[in-house]
Amino acid sequence: MATDRSGQSDEDPLKADLACFFASGAQPYLQFYEKKRRQPAGGRRWPSPSWSWPAFGGWAVWFCYRKMRSIGLLVVLLPSFASLVAGDWAGLLVYLGTAVFAKEIYLKTALKAIATADHQGLAGEERRRFLRSAGGTSLPWGALGAVLVTVMSVLSALDSLPDIIEWLDAAGLLIPS
């Protein structure tokens, strides 16, 4: 049984493709793939909840860093929109939901890239180059995600400022002018 340079067995080419796509820090995502693969065949496969600390702590930054830019942008905007429409709890649930389903989303993104490589007939080094380009990480996109999260946080704080001032005044914590 031969192994490629990522250490993956050539007996599971899909797993080797996933390792190439995930690149650095691939192990938790490959373990998630194995968990999904062990699900019984047939019937509808529901998304599998699996907590992701990087997605929880990094939130939209993690999605951008992992090159899921459109999802990162959506994750920045969706909690604010949900909070406006349905209250603060809705925004919090969206935020927590991203951490619960981040691995599922990332696996689906990887499988889509692999399907594209299959459709284009890519093989060997050309395939690996394509998957590394489609996946992996991007520090510049992660930094942009951090800027977007910071801007949204500042805007949210500015929106809440009148409420904070009113609360401080009602508590007698403001110094009269």
GROMACS elastic network, one bead per residue, 0.5 to 0.9 nm:
[ bonds ]
;  ai    aj funct       b0    kb
    1     9     6  0.69357   500
    1    10     6  0.72125   500
    1    11     6  0.74951   500
    2     8     6  0.86277   500
    2     9     6  0.61475   500
    2    10     6  0.60701   500
    2    11     6  0.82485   500
    3     6     6  0.77063   500
    3     7     6  0.55197   500
    3     8     6  0.54060   500
    3    10     6  0.56502   500
    3    11     6  0.86052   500
    4     7     6  0.54444   500
    4     8     6  0.58237   500
    4     9     6  0.66787   500
    4    10     6  0.68449   500
    4    16     6  0.78956   500
    5     8     6  0.74642   500
    6     9     6  0.88672   500
    6    16     6  0.73500   500
    6    19     6  0.70200   500
    6    20     6  0.72794   500
    6    23     6  0.88495   500
    7    16     6  0.83013   500
    8    11     6  0.84347   500
    8    12     6  0.77465   500
    8    13     6  0.83332   500
    8    15     6  0.70963   500
    8    16     6  0.54072   500
    8    19     6  0.76818   500
    9    12     6  0.60606   500
    9    13     6  0.75812   500
    9    15     6  0.81943   500
    9    16     6  0.71240   500
   10    13     6  0.56377   500
   10    15     6  0.87587   500
   10    16     6  0.72126   500
   11    15     6  0.89281   500
   12    15     6  0.54289   500
   12    16     6  0.65323   500
   12    17     6  0.88480   500
   13    17     6  0.61292   500
   13    18     6  0.85601   500
   14    17     6  0.50097   500
   14    18     6  0.61346   500
   14    19     6  0.86079   500
   14   111     6  0.87742   500
   14   114     6  0.81496   500
   15    19     6  0.61371   500
   15    20     6  0.85764   500
   15    30     6  0.72613   500
   15    33     6  0.81488   500
   15    34     6  0.87745   500
   16    19     6  0.50900   500
   16    20     6  0.62369   500
   16    21     6  0.86646   500
   17    20     6  0.50526   500
   17    21     6  0.61690   500
   17    22     6  0.86090   500
   17   110     6  0.86283   500
   17   111     6  0.89734   500
   17   114     6  0.69959   500
   17   127     6  0.85584   500
   17   128     6  0.73942   500
   17   131     6  0.72880   500
   18    22     6  0.59558   500
   18    23     6  0.82925   500
   18    26     6  0.82166   500
   18    29     6  0.85104   500
   18    30     6  0.72006   500
   18    33     6  0.87196   500
   18   107     6  0.82374   500
   18   110     6  0.65155   500
   18   111     6  0.76709   500
   18   114     6  0.78934   500
   18   131     6  0.83513   500
   19    22     6  0.51905   500
   19    23     6  0.58404   500
   19    24     6  0.86200   500
   19    26     6  0.59543   500
   19    27     6  0.80947   500
   19    29     6  0.85442   500
   19    30     6  0.70002   500
   20    23     6  0.52303   500
   20    24     6  0.88928   500
   20    26     6  0.84477   500
   20   128     6  0.64244   500
   20   129     6  0.86962   500
   20   131     6  0.62531   500
   20   132     6  0.59434   500
   20   135     6  0.79062   500
   20   136     6  0.78564   500
   21    26     6  0.84541   500
   21   110     6  0.63891   500
   21   113     6  0.82162   500
   21   114     6  0.83650   500
   21   128     6  0.79836   500
   21   130     6  0.86416   500
   21   132     6  0.51733   500
   21   133     6  0.79292   500
   21   134     6  0.69395   500
   21   136     6  0.57125   500
   22    25     6  0.71642   500
   22    26     6  0.50744   500
   22    27     6  0.86609   500
   22    29     6  0.74797   500
   22    30     6  0.84326   500
   22    66     6  0.83193   500
   22   106     6  0.87588   500
   22   107     6  0.89580   500
   22   110     6  0.75898   500
   22   131     6  0.85833   500
   22   132     6  0.77452   500
   22   135     6  0.58255   500
   22   136     6  0.50070   500
   22   137     6  0.80171   500
   23    26     6  0.56422   500
   23   132     6  0.70085   500
   23   135     6  0.72971   500
   23   137     6  0.75913   500
   24    27     6  0.85260   500
   24   136     6  0.66176   500
   24   137     6  0.75300   500
   25    28     6  0.71720   500
   25    29     6  0.80983   500
   26    29     6  0.55023   500
   26    30     6  0.60996   500
   26    31     6  0.86658   500
   26   136     6  0.89185   500
   27    30     6  0.50840   500
   27    31     6  0.60887   500
   27    32     6  0.85531   500
   28    31     6  0.50999   500
   28    32     6  0.62031   500
   28    33     6  0.86848   500
   28   103     6  0.85082   500
   29    33     6  0.61821   500
   29    34     6  0.86572   500
   29   103     6  0.64636   500
   29   104     6  0.88532   500
   29   106     6  0.79871   500
   29   107     6  0.71744   500
   30    34     6  0.62422   500
   30    35     6  0.86413   500
   30   107     6  0.87756   500
   31    34     6  0.50276   500
   31    35     6  0.62597   500
   31    36     6  0.86872   500
   32    36     6  0.62364   500
   32    37     6  0.85500   500
   32    48     6  0.89581   500
   32    50     6  0.79355   500
   32   103     6  0.71381   500
   32   104     6  0.80843   500
   32   107     6  0.82325   500
   33    36     6  0.50543   500
   33    37     6  0.60215   500
   33    38     6  0.86676   500
   33   103     6  0.89230   500
   33   104     6  0.87535   500
   33   107     6  0.71271   500
   34    38     6  0.62685   500
   34    39     6  0.89602   500
   35    38     6  0.53349   500
   35    39     6  0.68811   500
   35    48     6  0.89978   500
   36    39     6  0.54241   500
   36    40     6  0.89925   500
   36    45     6  0.89800   500
   36    48     6  0.74813   500
   37    40     6  0.81276   500
   37    41     6  0.87805   500
   38    41     6  0.84400   500
   39    45     6  0.81522   500
   40    43     6  0.84154   500
   40    45     6  0.87364   500
   41    44     6  0.88048   500
   41    45     6  0.83825   500
   42    45     6  0.79313   500
   45    48     6  0.84722   500
   47   101     6  0.75817   500
   47   104     6  0.65298   500
   47   105     6  0.88928   500
   48   100     6  0.86408   500
   48   101     6  0.71987   500
   48   103     6  0.86364   500
   48   104     6  0.65558   500
   49    97     6  0.89488   500
   49    99     6  0.89833   500
   49   100     6  0.53422   500
   49   101     6  0.54595   500
   49   102     6  0.85522   500
   49   103     6  0.81934   500
   49   104     6  0.74389   500
   50    99     6  0.79779   500
   50   100     6  0.52950   500
   50   101     6  0.62597   500
   50   102     6  0.77642   500
   50   103     6  0.67117   500
   50   104     6  0.77498   500
   51    55     6  0.84826   500
   51    56     6  0.81855   500
   51    99     6  0.57971   500
   51   101     6  0.71779   500
   51   102     6  0.77215   500
   51   103     6  0.78566   500
   52    55     6  0.53285   500
   52    56     6  0.61528   500
   52    57     6  0.86350   500
   52    98     6  0.86027   500
   52    99     6  0.51828   500
   52   100     6  0.63191   500
   52   101     6  0.78470   500
   52   102     6  0.64278   500
   52   103     6  0.68168   500
   53    57     6  0.58995   500
   53    58     6  0.80022   500
   53    99     6  0.69203   500
   54    57     6  0.52517   500
   54    58     6  0.54451   500
   54    59     6  0.73583   500
   54    62     6  0.65003   500
   54    99     6  0.79434   500
   55    58     6  0.50798   500
   55    60     6  0.73630   500
   55    61     6  0.79585   500
   55    62     6  0.54658   500
   55    63     6  0.72221   500
   55    98     6  0.69299   500
   55    99     6  0.50493   500
   55   100     6  0.84619   500
   55   102     6  0.63931   500
   55   103     6  0.86845   500
   56    59     6  0.51624   500
   56    60     6  0.88725   500
   56    62     6  0.85176   500
   56    95     6  0.77758   500
   56    96     6  0.70439   500
   56    98     6  0.72650   500
   56   100     6  0.82186   500
   56   102     6  0.87916   500
   57    61     6  0.88873   500
   57    62     6  0.82563   500
   57    99     6  0.84656   500
   58    61     6  0.51619   500
   58    63     6  0.81758   500
   58   146     6  0.85065   500
   59    62     6  0.55833   500
   59    63     6  0.70351   500
   59    72     6  0.80221   500
   59    75     6  0.75438   500
   59    76     6  0.81972   500
   59    95     6  0.75526   500
   59    98     6  0.74020   500
   59    99     6  0.73754   500
   59   149     6  0.85886   500
   60    63     6  0.51760   500
   60    64     6  0.63090   500
   60    65     6  0.85214   500
   60    69     6  0.87351   500
   60    71     6  0.78222   500
   60    73     6  0.69397   500
   60    74     6  0.82171   500
   60    75     6  0.55564   500
   60    76     6  0.58398   500
   60    98     6  0.87568   500
   60   142     6  0.85216   500
   60   145     6  0.60616   500
   60   146     6  0.76126   500
   60   148     6  0.84191   500
   60   149     6  0.70268   500
   61    64     6  0.51740   500
   61    65     6  0.59410   500
   61    66     6  0.85005   500
   61    72     6  0.67558   500
   61    76     6  0.89032   500
   61   141     6  0.80613   500
   61   142     6  0.52062   500
   61   143     6  0.72660   500
   61   144     6  0.77418   500
   61   146     6  0.53304   500
   61   147     6  0.86908   500
   61   148     6  0.84138   500
   61   149     6  0.74307   500
   62    66     6  0.60471   500
   62    67     6  0.86007   500
   62    68     6  0.85805   500
   62    72     6  0.75938   500
   62   142     6  0.66582   500
   62   145     6  0.78405   500
   62   146     6  0.89768   500
   63    66     6  0.51525   500
   63    67     6  0.63668   500
   63    68     6  0.50777   500
   63    69     6  0.64007   500
   63    70     6  0.85343   500
   63    71     6  0.65378   500
   63    73     6  0.85525   500
   63    75     6  0.83467   500
   63   102     6  0.82554   500
   63   106     6  0.85223   500
   63   142     6  0.77426   500
   63   145     6  0.79931   500
   64    68     6  0.52503   500
   64    70     6  0.79471   500
   64    71     6  0.76949   500
   64    72     6  0.51773   500
   64    73     6  0.79158   500
   64   137     6  0.84087   500
   64   138     6  0.75582   500
   64   139     6  0.86694   500
   64   140     6  0.88148   500
   64   141     6  0.52976   500
   64   143     6  0.81980   500
   64   144     6  0.75890   500
   64   145     6  0.55887   500
   64   146     6  0.87127   500
   65    68     6  0.74237   500
   65    69     6  0.79632   500
   65    72     6  0.87397   500
   65   136     6  0.84705   500
   65   137     6  0.53549   500
   65   138     6  0.50125   500
   65   139     6  0.59343   500
   65   140     6  0.76491   500
   65   141     6  0.54459   500
   65   143     6  0.76481   500
   65   144     6  0.87514   500
   65   145     6  0.74832   500
   66    69     6  0.79892   500
   66   106     6  0.82996   500
   66   135     6  0.68736   500
   66   136     6  0.60675   500
   66   138     6  0.64314   500
   66   139     6  0.88203   500
   66   141     6  0.82850   500
   66   142     6  0.76317   500
   67    70     6  0.86614   500
   67    72     6  0.85681   500
   67   134     6  0.75007   500
   67   135     6  0.63600   500
   67   136     6  0.71227   500
   67   137     6  0.60821   500
   67   138     6  0.62953   500
   67   141     6  0.70045   500
   67   142     6  0.81555   500
   68    71     6  0.54999   500
   68    72     6  0.61169   500
   68    73     6  0.88243   500
   68   106     6  0.79719   500
   68   109     6  0.78538   500
   68   135     6  0.85590   500
   69    73     6  0.62329   500
   69    74     6  0.85712   500
   69   141     6  0.74274   500
   69   142     6  0.89829   500
   69   145     6  0.82004   500
   70    73     6  0.51544   500
   70    74     6  0.61861   500
   70    75     6  0.85665   500
   71    75     6  0.59623   500
   71    76     6  0.85658   500
   72    75     6  0.50272   500
   72    76     6  0.63090   500
   72    77     6  0.88333   500
   72   145     6  0.69374   500
   73    76     6  0.51189   500
   73    77     6  0.64081   500
   73    78     6  0.85261   500
   73   145     6  0.76390   500
   73   148     6  0.79619   500
   74    77     6  0.52040   500
   74    78     6  0.56485   500
   74    79     6  0.87533   500
   75    78     6  0.54046   500
   75    79     6  0.68658   500
   75    94     6  0.81526   500
   75    95     6  0.75987   500
   75    98     6  0.75122   500
   76    79     6  0.68209   500
   76    80     6  0.76222   500
   76   145     6  0.84193   500
   76   148     6  0.71686   500
   76   149     6  0.62833   500
   76   152     6  0.73288   500
   77    80     6  0.55881   500
   77    81     6  0.62997   500
   77    82     6  0.87196   500
   77   152     6  0.80720   500
   78    81     6  0.50503   500
   78    82     6  0.59412   500
   78    83     6  0.84504   500
   78    91     6  0.74316   500
   78    94     6  0.72509   500
   78    95     6  0.85716   500
   79    83     6  0.59992   500
   79    84     6  0.85664   500
   79    88     6  0.85366   500
   79    90     6  0.71356   500
   79    92     6  0.68028   500
   79    93     6  0.80191   500
   79    94     6  0.55939   500
   79    95     6  0.62768   500
   80    83     6  0.50948   500
   80    84     6  0.62500   500
   80    85     6  0.87067   500
   80    88     6  0.84263   500
   80    90     6  0.89359   500
   80    91     6  0.60329   500
   80   152     6  0.85028   500
   80   156     6  0.82432   500
   81    84     6  0.51242   500
   81    85     6  0.62156   500
   81    86     6  0.84614   500
   81    91     6  0.74419   500
   82    85     6  0.51544   500
   82    86     6  0.56897   500
   82    87     6  0.69074   500
   82    88     6  0.76876   500
   82    89     6  0.85587   500
   82    90     6  0.54291   500
   82    91     6  0.50559   500
   82    92     6  0.87373   500
   82    93     6  0.89914   500
   82    94     6  0.75841   500
   83    86     6  0.53690   500
   83    89     6  0.68422   500
   83    90     6  0.54229   500
   83    92     6  0.79269   500
   84    87     6  0.57994   500
   84    88     6  0.74825   500
   84    90     6  0.87278   500
   84    91     6  0.82682   500
   85    88     6  0.89954   500
   85    90     6  0.82905   500
   86    89     6  0.76031   500
   86    90     6  0.57956   500
   86    91     6  0.80539   500
   87    90     6  0.56618   500
   87    91     6  0.70737   500
   88    91     6  0.52704   500
   88    92     6  0.63987   500
   88    93     6  0.87643   500
   89    92     6  0.50084   500
   89    93     6  0.61239   500
   89    94     6  0.86481   500
   90    93     6  0.50656   500
   90    94     6  0.62631   500
   90    95     6  0.86345   500
   91    94     6  0.51585   500
   91    95     6  0.62443   500
   91    96     6  0.87212   500
   92    95     6  0.50001   500
   92    96     6  0.61779   500
   92    97     6  0.84256   500
   93    96     6  0.50917   500
   93    97     6  0.58721   500
   93    98     6  0.86412   500
   94    98     6  0.63683   500
   94    99     6  0.89999   500
   95    98     6  0.54465   500
   95    99     6  0.70046   500
   96    99     6  0.52774   500
   96   100     6  0.63475   500
   96   101     6  0.88160   500
   97   101     6  0.60558   500
   97   102     6  0.80833   500
   98   101     6  0.53699   500
   98   102     6  0.54434   500
   98   105     6  0.88592   500
   99   102     6  0.53300   500
   99   103     6  0.81690   500
  100   103     6  0.77179   500
  100   104     6  0.85168   500
  101   104     6  0.52089   500
  101   105     6  0.62219   500
  101   106     6  0.86468   500
  102   105     6  0.51030   500
  102   106     6  0.60722   500
  102   107     6  0.85561   500
  103   107     6  0.60085   500
  103   108     6  0.85152   500
  104   107     6  0.51674   500
  104   108     6  0.61957   500
  104   109     6  0.86040   500
  105   108     6  0.51726   500
  105   109     6  0.61867   500
  105   110     6  0.86962   500
  106   109     6  0.50218   500
  106   110     6  0.62190   500
  106   111     6  0.86559   500
  107   110     6  0.50380   500
  107   111     6  0.61429   500
  107   112     6  0.85696   500
  108   111     6  0.50587   500
  108   112     6  0.61296   500
  108   113     6  0.86915   500
  109   112     6  0.51540   500
  109   113     6  0.63933   500
  109   114     6  0.87575   500
  109   135     6  0.85696   500
  110   113     6  0.51369   500
  110   114     6  0.62163   500
  110   115     6  0.86265   500
  110   131     6  0.83454   500
  110   134     6  0.83043   500
  110   135     6  0.70851   500
  111   115     6  0.60891   500
  111   116     6  0.85647   500
  112   115     6  0.50489   500
  112   116     6  0.62435   500
  112   117     6  0.87095   500
  113   116     6  0.50020   500
  113   117     6  0.62733   500
  113   118     6  0.86495   500
  113   130     6  0.85703   500
  113   131     6  0.67992   500
  113   134     6  0.67432   500
  113   135     6  0.80657   500
  114   118     6  0.61778   500
  114   119     6  0.85734   500
  114   127     6  0.88102   500
  114   131     6  0.71152   500
  115   119     6  0.60507   500
  115   120     6  0.85606   500
  116   120     6  0.61337   500
  116   121     6  0.85289   500
  116   122     6  0.88033   500
  117   120     6  0.51435   500
  117   121     6  0.61720   500
  117   122     6  0.53096   500
  117   123     6  0.80069   500
  117   127     6  0.64240   500
  117   130     6  0.73063   500
  117   131     6  0.76320   500
  118   121     6  0.50233   500
  118   122     6  0.61279   500
  118   123     6  0.82280   500
  118   127     6  0.86785   500
  119   122     6  0.77998   500
  121   127     6  0.84685   500
  122   125     6  0.85773   500
  122   126     6  0.60953   500
  122   128     6  0.85924   500
  122   130     6  0.82153   500
  123   126     6  0.58540   500
  123   128     6  0.76477   500
  124   127     6  0.53996   500
  124   128     6  0.64520   500
  124   129     6  0.87495   500
  125   128     6  0.50040   500
  125   129     6  0.59896   500
  125   130     6  0.84938   500
  126   129     6  0.51261   500
  126   130     6  0.61947   500
  126   131     6  0.87086   500
  127   130     6  0.50998   500
  127   131     6  0.61951   500
  127   132     6  0.85702   500
  128   131     6  0.51253   500
  128   132     6  0.60194   500
  128   133     6  0.84302   500
  129   132     6  0.51783   500
  129   133     6  0.60809   500
  129   134     6  0.86012   500
  130   133     6  0.51007   500
  130   134     6  0.61146   500
  130   135     6  0.84853   500
  131   134     6  0.50326   500
  131   135     6  0.58246   500
  131   136     6  0.81920   500
  132   135     6  0.51348   500
  132   136     6  0.57745   500
  132   137     6  0.88740   500
  133   136     6  0.70334   500
  133   137     6  0.89938   500
  135   138     6  0.88868   500
  137   141     6  0.84472   500
  137   142     6  0.82403   500
  138   141     6  0.53731   500
  138   142     6  0.61556   500
  138   143     6  0.86606   500
  139   143     6  0.60879   500
  139   144     6  0.86001   500
  140   143     6  0.50390   500
  140   144     6  0.62368   500
  140   145     6  0.86243   500
  141   145     6  0.61290   500
  141   146     6  0.85973   500
  142   146     6  0.62804   500
  142   147     6  0.87524   500
  143   147     6  0.63170   500
  143   148     6  0.87188   500
  144   147     6  0.50124   500
  144   148     6  0.62462   500
  144   149     6  0.86527   500
  145   148     6  0.50604   500
  145   149     6  0.61847   500
  145   150     6  0.85531   500
  146   149     6  0.51367   500
  146   150     6  0.60975   500
  146   151     6  0.86160   500
  147   150     6  0.50394   500
  147   151     6  0.61370   500
  147   152     6  0.86115   500
  148   151     6  0.51430   500
  148   152     6  0.61669   500
  148   153     6  0.85127   500
  149   152     6  0.51568   500
  149   153     6  0.60376   500
  149   154     6  0.86166   500
  150   153     6  0.50274   500
  150   154     6  0.61572   500
  150   155     6  0.85810   500
  151   154     6  0.51781   500
  151   155     6  0.61645   500
  151   156     6  0.85289   500
  152   155     6  0.50710   500
  152   156     6  0.60221   500
  152   157     6  0.85306   500
  153   156     6  0.50317   500
  153   157     6  0.60850   500
  153   158     6  0.85669   500
  154   157     6  0.50220   500
  154   158     6  0.61010   500
  154   159     6  0.85129   500
  155   158     6  0.50862   500
  155   159     6  0.61230   500
  155   160     6  0.86402   500
  156   159     6  0.50294   500
  156   160     6  0.62643   500
  156   161     6  0.86736   500
  157   160     6  0.50286   500
  157   161     6  0.60615   500
  158   161     6  0.50482   500
  158   162     6  0.80036   500
  159   162     6  0.72141   500
  159   163     6  0.83831   500
  160   163     6  0.54266   500
  160   164     6  0.63161   500
  160   165     6  0.88206   500
  161   164     6  0.50319   500
  161   165     6  0.61440   500
  161   166     6  0.85566   500
  162   165     6  0.51344   500
  162   166     6  0.61182   500
  162   167     6  0.85989   500
  163   166     6  0.50753   500
  163   167     6  0.61462   500
  163   168     6  0.86184   500
  164   167     6  0.50824   500
  164   168     6  0.61339   500
  164   169     6  0.85288   500
  165   168     6  0.50909   500
  165   169     6  0.60495   500
  165   170     6  0.85289   500
  165   174     6  0.80682   500
  166   169     6  0.50888   500
  166   170     6  0.60913   500
  166   171     6  0.85671   500
  167   170     6  0.51036   500
  167   171     6  0.61524   500
  167   172     6  0.86320   500
  167   173     6  0.86710   500
  168   171     6  0.50869   500
  168   172     6  0.62437   500
  168   173     6  0.51448   500
  168   174     6  0.59484   500
  169   172     6  0.50098   500
  169   173     6  0.58145   500
  169   174     6  0.52660   500
  169   175     6  0.84733   500
  170   173     6  0.76341   500
  170   174     6  0.85437   500
  171   174     6  0.79963   500
  172   175     6  0.78679   500
  174   177     6  0.89664   500
